[in-house]
Amino acid sequence: MLKVSDSGPNDHIFVNFVDHGAPNLIAFGQKFLHSKDLMKVLKEMHQEQKFAKLVFYLESCESGSMFKTLLPKDINILALSASNSSQSSYACYFDKKRKTYLGDVFSVMWLQDSDKENLNSETIQDQFKMTKKKTNTSHVMEFGDKSIGKMTVAEFQGNQQANNIVFPAPDPTIDAVKAEDVEMEVLRNLWLLSTDELEKDQLVSQLSDLALKRSKIDRLVKEIISKTVDHDHQTVTSIMEDTVDLYNHDCYIQTVEYLRDTCHDLDLPNFQYSLRRFYAFVNL
């Protein structure tokens, strides 16, 4: 369902986006949203006076890359990202009944903070500092107009206080795992919990298949890079090991869109492990 913001020059907008990511893109459904396209929309909204101030919280792997070197400081937007431009985001709170992880560390930290603090007095900067300090699995970053940080959280998230939390929430970093490893860790947790030998054997088989799939993707990405640089071993090694900022956006967009549509072995955009290998295409 398409949602359009019917806002004006006096409105404050809060955007919270949670999904898979890769360098300079976020993945949802069967599509990629590229950082270049996101910036275009945000700049157009500013020019068309669709908001007074806008705060954007982004939870995804390499989420910092969506804003780093791209988000201007003079268009009334402040963005917080769960990680820097090269790090994974982390899942947390494995649930035995639902057999999955229920949250992500960055999001859990700021949500719990909003539940317990007085949002009419706490500032965005206060929440950023707290979230950054407690999220020890990745580097929480901020970009854009940092003067917005002086405004209260209530001006963006609303001023209705949550009901008091009776029991202290467990530390989400205790069982935190990289987003790319979630599928693997879910299977391992199910194996540990199972008391049925047949089920345990099936889980071991699934783990083995998943490990083989990941190895195949590593080889495939390296093969693509190798062919692109005429099998120059030193160059291939550098590309597979370095992490740099993206500047040639058009070339990168064409490359990853082509891979998504034609290279089915990468299982895009659903397989987070493949998305985490996209840094190599930034390095080309």
N, C-alpha and C positions, 0 to 999 in steps of 0.2 A: 504494500500500500504506500503510495507516494504521500509524503507529508511536507507541507509548505508552511513556512513561518509567516504568519500574518501579523507582523510586528512593525513598529514605527520608531521614529527618532528618540522617543522618550522611554523605550523599553530596554530592560537589561535581559540578556539571554544567557542561559546556562545550558551547555551541551555536554553530555556524558556519553562517550562512545566506547564500547567494549567488544573486541573481536580479535581475530587473528591478524597478524601483520608481518611485514618484511621491510627491508629498506625502502623508504619513500612510498609505501603503499599500505593500505589496510584492506583486508579481504572480508567480504561478507556476501552470503549467497553464492552466486557463481561469477561475481564481478570483483574487480579491483578498483579502489578509489585511490588515485595517485596524488601525491603531495602537490604537484603542479596544478591539478584540477581543483583540489581543495582550496588552495590559495586563491585561485581565480574566483571561486564562489564567495569566499570570505571578503575579498577586496570589492567585489561587486555589491555585496550586501552593505558594506561600509559606504560606498559611493552613493547607493540608493537610499541611505539613511534608514536601514532596516533595524537598527539598534542604537542605543546610546553607548552601552558597554557590553562586551561578550566575553564570557569565561568558558574555556573548552578543556575538559578533562578527557584524556585519551589513554585507554588501557589496551595495549597490544605490544607485541614484540617489536623492537626497534622504533617505538613510537616517537622518540625524540627526533627521528629523521623526517617526520612529517612537518616539522616546524623549524628545525635548525637551518640557518642561512636563508630561510624563506619568509618567515612571518615578520612583517614590518613592525616597528615599535610605535608607529604613529597612526594606527587605524583602530584604536580602542579595543584591542583584543589581547587577552592574557590566556596563554595555553599552558597546561600542566601535563606532563607525560609520565607514564609509569616507568619508563626506562630511557636511557640515552639512545643515540642513533645506532648502536651496534649490539645492545644487550637484549636478552630474552626477557619477556614478562614471566611472572611466576603464578601458577595456580596453587590453591590451598584448600583446606577443609575437605579432605576426602570423606565421603559419606558412604558407609557400608550398605545402607538400605538402597540408595539410589545408584550405587556403584559408579560414582563419578566425583569430581572435585566441584565444590559448590561456589567457590569464589576465586578471586585473584588478589594477591597481597596488597597492591596499591589501592584497588577499589575498596577492599575490606577496611583498610586503615582510614581512609577519608570518610567512608560511610559510618563507621563506628564513632568517629570523631563528631560527625554531624548529629548522631543520635544522642550524644551525651553533653555536648557543649551548648552554651547560650549563643545561638547563631546571630542574635541581634548585637552582640558585642565582639564575638570572634571575627577576625578579619580573614580574608582569603590568604593573606601572607602567613597568618598564624596557622591556618590549616595546612598550607604548603610546607612550612617548616616542620610541623608535627609529623606529617605524612612522610616527608623526606627522611626524617630521623628514624622513624620506626620501620620504614621499608628498607630492610638491610639486604634484600635479595637483588636489588637493582638500584640504579641511580635515578631517582625522581628528579625531573628537570622542569624549568619554567622558561617561557619564551614570550616575546612581545612586549606589551605595555605593562611594565611591572608596577606602575603607579596604581593600577587597578587593585593591586594587592592590599591597599589601605582600606578598601571598601569591605563592608561586612558580608559574611557568608549568606546571611538572610536576604540580602538584596538580589541574590542569584538563585539560591536554593529554597527560598521561602522562610517564613519565620514561625511556622508551626512546630512546636517542640514535640519530639518523639516521647512515647511512654517510657518511664524509667525501666532500664534493663535490670532485672532482678539478679540474674546470675552473670558474673564476669565472663566476657567472651574469651575463648581460648586464643592463645597467640597464633596467628595465621602462618607465622614463619616456621613453626615446628615441623609441619609436613609439606612445606612448600616445594614445588618441583617446577623446572623449566617447562614452558608451554609446549615445546617440541617433544618433551618426554612424557607428557600426560598419558598418552595412549599406552605407552610401555609401563608406566607406574600403576595405572589402573589394573592392568593384567597381573602385575606382580602382587598388588594388594589382594586381588581376588584369589590368587593362588595361596597366599598366606592365610586367608580366611576360610578357604574351602577345607572340608573334612571328607570330601568324596574323591576317591583316588582316580576314578574315571574323569571327573571334572578337572582335577589337577593336571592329568595328562593332556587333556584338551587345551588347557591354558598354557602349558609348556609349549605345545605345538604352535599356538597362536603367537607366543613370545618369539619363538624361533622364526616364524614367518615374518614377523614385524622387523626383527633384526636383519633378516636377509633383504627385506624391502628397503630399509635404511641404507644398507651397504650398497645396494644396486643404485640408489639415488646418488650416493657419494661418487660412485664410479661414473655414472652418467653425466653429472655436472662437470666432473674433471675432464671427461672425454670431450664434451662440448667446448670447454675452455681450450683444451689442447688443440683441437682442430681449428679454432678461431685464430690462434697465435702460431700456426704452422708447427706445432709440436715442439716449441722451444721450451725445454724443461725448466730452465731458470725462470722464465716469464710465467709459466704455469704455476710453479711453486709460489712465486710472489703473489699472483692473483688469488690463489687459494688460501693464502695466509693473511693478507693485508685487509684492513678495513679503512675505507676512505669515504669522504663525503661525495655525494652525487652532484654533478654539475651538468652533464649531458642528459637531461631529462627525456628528451624526445627519443633518443636512441634506446635508452633503458626501457621506456614504456613500450616501444615497438617490440623489443626483445622479449620481455616477460609476458606481454599479451600473446605473442606468437607461441611461446612455450605453453602457456595455459591452454590455448586452443588446439595445439597439435601434438604436444609431447605428453601423451596420456600416462606414461610410466611415472611421471612426476606427481600425478593425482592432485592436480591443482583445481581450485584453490583450497581444497579440503584438508590436505595433509600438511600440517604445520612444519614437519621436519624438512619438507621440500622448500617451503617459504624461507626457512632459516638459512638456506644455501644461496639465496639470491644475492648476498653480498658479493659473490664472485662476479656477477654480471655488472654490478656497480664498478668493480675494479677494472673491467675491460677498457 
